[in-house]
Amino acid sequence: MLTPWRNCIRAYSLPEWEELEMSLTAPGPKSPETVKLVRYMIGGAEECVLDKQGRILLPATLREDCRIKKDVVVSGMIAYFEIWDKEVWAAESKPTVDDFHNFEQVLLETGRF
């Protein structure tokens, strides 16, 4: 399953997607932000099948929404992967000196630093 996410496309396996859908649409009160997120992620999602060579065709609407032109970067994120336009990825993924303070804080919170 493919869904837009900021400046990239997130790709989920079907079981992972179904689990995410269930958690997002679980009964109970929803904040306006949650409703908007559900509309964005689920409403923009597209099921894609692999071709005989194991490739997927990125739908034009998702490519346009996420500014994907020709060259892409695929980034594994454990439960899903992201598909980025190469130039957008280069601009967004390069950490700054200030980012490393935040990175250290995240690692401290997880007990891994």
C-alpha positions in Angstrom: 0.0 0.0 0.0 1.3 3.4 -0.9 0.3 6.7 0.8 1.5 10.2 0.6 3.5 11.6 3.5 4.8 15.1 3.5 7.4 15.1 0.7 7.6 11.3 0.1 5.5 8.2 -0.5 5.3 5.7 2.3 5.0 2.1 1.3 3.6 -0.5 3.6 3.1 -4.3 3.3 -0.6 -5.2 3.3 -0.5 -6.7 6.8 1.3 -3.6 8.2 -1.1 -1.3 6.4 -4.2 -3.2 7.7 -2.8 -2.9 11.3 -2.2 0.8 10.8 -5.7 1.3 9.4 -7.3 -0.6 12.3 -5.5 1.6 14.9 -6.4 4.8 13.1 -10.1 3.8 12.6 -10.6 2.2 16.0 -13.8 3.1 17.8 -13.8 6.0 20.1 -13.6 9.8 20.1 -11.3 11.3 17.5 -9.7 14.7 17.5 -10.1 16.8 14.4 -6.4 16.2 13.7 -6.9 12.5 13.8 -9.8 12.7 11.4 -7.8 14.8 9.0 -4.8 12.4 9.2 -7.1 9.5 8.4 -8.6 11.3 5.4 -5.1 12.2 4.2 -3.4 8.8 4.6 -6.3 6.4 3.9 -8.0 8.6 1.3 -4.7 9.0 -0.6 -3.7 5.4 -0.4 -3.3 3.2 -3.4 -2.8 -0.5 -3.6 0.0 -1.5 -5.9 1.0 -4.9 -7.2 4.4 -6.1 -8.1 5.1 -6.8 -11.7 7.0 -9.9 -12.9 10.3 -8.3 -12.1 9.3 -7.2 -8.6 8.7 -3.5 -9.5 5.8 -1.2 -8.7 4.5 1.6 -10.7 4.2 4.8 -8.7 0.8 6.3 -9.5 1.0 9.8 -11.2 -1.1 11.4 -8.4 1.3 10.3 -5.7 4.3 11.3 -7.8 2.9 14.7 -8.3 1.8 15.1 -4.6 5.3 14.1 -3.4 7.3 16.0 -6.1 8.9 12.8 -7.4 10.4 13.4 -10.8 12.8 10.8 -12.2 15.5 9.6 -9.8 14.4 8.3 -6.5 15.8 7.2 -3.1 14.3 4.4 -1.2 14.8 4.6 2.6 13.9 1.7 4.9 12.1 2.7 8.0 11.6 -0.8 9.7 7.8 -1.1 9.4 7.6 0.7 6.0 9.8 2.3 3.5 9.8 5.8 2.0 10.2 6.7 -1.7 11.7 10.2 -2.2 12.7 12.3 -5.1 16.5 12.3 -5.1 16.9 16.1 -4.9 14.2 16.5 -2.2 15.9 13.6 -0.2 19.3 15.4 -0.4 17.8 18.6 0.9 15.8 17.1 3.7 18.0 14.2 4.9 21.2 16.0 5.5 21.5 16.6 9.2 22.8 19.9 10.6 25.0 20.3 13.7 22.0 21.3 15.7 20.2 18.1 14.8 22.9 16.0 16.6 21.9 17.4 20.0 18.3 16.1 19.3 19.7 12.8 18.1 21.6 12.3 21.3 18.5 13.1 23.3 16.5 10.6 21.4 19.1 7.9 22.0 19.3 8.8 25.7 15.5 8.4 26.0 15.7 5.0 24.4 18.6 3.9 26.7 20.8 3.3 23.7 23.4 5.9 24.2 
